[in-house]
Amino acid sequence: MKRLLLMVLVCATINALISENASAAGISVDAGLTPPEDRWIIRTQFRYMQRKDDPTPMNQKMDTYAFPVVVAYGFRPDLTLMIRQPVKHRKMSMGGSVSRETGFDDLFVLGKYKLYRRNTREYTFGIASTLGLEFPTGDDDFGSETWDLEPGLFTSWRSGPWASDFSVAYKWNGFADRGKNGLNPGNELSVDLALAHQFSIGEKADMSLTPVLEFNYKHILPDRLSGHNVSNTGESLFFVSPGLKFTKSSFILEVLLQFPVWQDQEGSQLKQGTRLIVGTRFMF
């Protein structure tokens, strides 16, 4: 817990020290989507995730391909509503056998409310609270089968071509019920920091390239069954994630690579491999 609090403090300090910024920095976190009042943002992504390096003789490996679609709406100047529906395909191999599943993950709804905003000639700084709810609508192979609550906090700093976003969220899995056979997935803490710098391109400067660097930390508690931790569940992960965004008018093309520079799994679990995110955003 001390290590976790130190990491949160360091990320928050870095975010506060960035005194210059650009347009919405983060690629891996949806909380940064903020359309103006009565405007929409649609984000589509392709996400590739891999687990490998089986510590057991079973030689297991898992590849997951996710296709989340996010729709965000500016309900009011201080209130953003968004919905996310992922579709997933998973390939699992063990020894010489291979199995595949495709289906819907759980539906997720998020509200973001502006708590504070300061605009000056030098910078813009904002703080918003977020509250998400995940519904147990997914297929058996992908959904958690529980109602999950996710409160959080999001901050942003913009100045000139620079941008930084910092977010922290805690996902309370099974806050209102228990999963199948009484099993509850472990709660999750996510801490994310994104830094970006925008370069204008084109004769009319109507396009831009934005290098992005994200730092992503996630701590997942072990699953619980009958009040006890389930063995071989729960992990902590820290990713360093470079990326790039191309912007033209209201369209953004984004790419991010997430490198797991540190990870700690409970018991015998597959290790996380490098992740890839390729996506688009469009505002209308």
Protein Blocks (a to p, Z undefined) as FASTA:
>chain_A
ZZmmmmmmmmmmmmmmpmbdcddfblkbmklpccdehiacddddddddddehifbfnopa
cddddddddddddfbfkbccddddddddddddehjbccdddddddddddddddfbdcddf
kbccdddddddddddfbcfklmgoiacddddddddddehjbccddddddddehklbcceh
hiacdddddddddddddddedjklpaccdddddddddddddddeehiacehiacdddddd
ddddddehjaccdddddddfbdcdehjaddddddddddddddZZ
